[in-house]
Amino acid sequence: MDFDLKSKPILVSAVFGVLVLVLGAVYVAFRLVSSRYEGGIGEQPAATPSVKTEAGNPRLIITEPEKYSNEMGNAAGNSAPIVPTEVTIDSKGFAPSVVTVKAPYVVTFKNADAVKHSVKGESGKWGSLKDFMPNESYSQEFDVAGTYEYSDPLNPSLKGKIIVE
């Protein structure tokens, strides 16, 4: 196919038109993908934690400590299962009132009293989402080293401390 001088402007216009269409399609696709991210272009979406936390605070609430222990034991294969440390709550306070663990570790708070109790970190960033009745428990995973002081909001004089190494 031969092109003469008259057909070059048509060819250049056609190539330019195709280029504009392709770039437009790429731009629209890029904007659609980037609009899914909260902060705009190039940022990753924020993870949705089960509990809002700040750096250094516990990350995960475990509502079924026995199931957690079994799953961790199965995942570990031949190693021993991770058994949560249990802290009991009664009218006298938390026992033991100071617990030292290595991260990551699960601490289970069990209500050993005849009345309801609760657990709330002094930072206000972690704790039981509801009061728990006699014989109910609440478990919290600690995965960042630090000292976590807590109390029972229903009985503010009852206090304890988790030290995570």
N, C-alpha and C positions, 0 to 999 in steps of 0.2 A: 504494500500500500504506500503510495507516494503522497507526501504532503508538500504542498506548495506554500508560498509565503502567505497566502490568504487563510490557510487552515491553522497556522500556528497560534493566533490569538484564541481561536476556539479551543484548541488543545490545552493551552495554558489556563483558560477559564474553567475548563472541565476538571483539570487536576486541582486547581485552587478550590473549586466547589466541593470536590470529594474530600480534600484535606480539611476544610471547614466543617463538614458534616461529621467526619471521624473525630476531630478534636471536640466538637460539641457533644457528641455521644460519650466520649471519655469524661468530659467535665461533669455531665449530668450523672453518670454512674458513680464518679468519685464523690459528688455531693450527697447522693443517696446513701452511700456506705458511710461517709463521715458523719451524717446527720444522726446515725444510730448511737454515736458516742456522745456522752453527756457534755463534755467540754469542747466539742468541735473537732476540727480536722487534726488527725494524728494522735489523739489521746485515747487511751484504753478506757472501756467502761469501768466504773467503780464496781467492785465486788459487793454483793448484798449479803452482809453477815447476818447471822440469826439474831445477834444482839449488837447494837452500835457500841463500839469500843474505841479507845484511843491507844496509841502506841504504849506498850508496856502493860496493858490490862489483859485479863483473860479473854479468850476469843470464842469459846464454844460452850454452850449449855448442854449438858448431858441429862436427859430426863429419865433414862433407864440405865442405871449404873451396872446392873447385872448383865444386860444385853451388851453394853459397851465392853465389859470385861471379857465376855465370851468372844465377841468379834475380834478384839485385840489379841486374845489368846490364839484364835484360829489364824489370824494374819501373821503372827510371829512364828508359826510352824512349830519347831521343836523347842523354842524357848518358853519360859514360864509366862503365863498370862499376867497382864498388868492388873492388879487389884487396887481399886480406889482406896485411898485413906479415908476412914470414916471419922467424922466429928459429930458427937451427939450434942443435942440442945435440950436442956431442961430448965427448970426454974432457977437453978444455981448458976447456969451459964453454959458456955461451950466447953466440951472436954474432948481432947486436949485443947487448951486455949491458944497454944502456939504449935504450929505444924511446920516442919521443914521438909521440902520435897525437891526433887530434881525435875526440871522441865523436860518434856511435857508431862504433866501429871494430873490425875483427876482426884479431886477431893469431894467426898459425899457428906452432906450435912443431913443428919437424921434427927427427926423430932422424937425424943424419948420422954416427952412430957405429956400431961393430960390436956394441955391447951395448945392452940395454934402458935406457930413461930414463923419467922422469916429470916432471910439473910440478905444483907445489902453491903456492898463494898463501900468504904468511906469515901472513895472517889465518886461514888454514885453511878459508875459506869458498868457495874456488874452486880449480880445478885439474883435471888429468886424472883420470878415474875409474879408470883402469887404467894400468899401465906400457905404454909403446909400444915396439915392437921396431924394429930398424934400418929406415930408410926409411918408417916410419909417422909420421903427424902427428896433432896435436891442435890444435883451434882454439877460441878463446875470444873472445866479443864483449864489449867494454868500452863501456858506455853512460853511465857516470857519471864526471864529472871527478874526478881524484885520482891518487895515486901508489900503484901496486900492486907491492910487492916480492914476489919468488917465488924458489923454489929447486927443486932436484931432490932429493926425499926419499931416493932411492937413493944420491946423492952430495951430501950437504949442503953441501959447500964450493962447489958450482956455484950461483951466484946471479945474479939479474937484476932489472930494474925496468922497469915500464911506466908512463909518465907520460901521463895522459889529460887533455886540455885541454877 
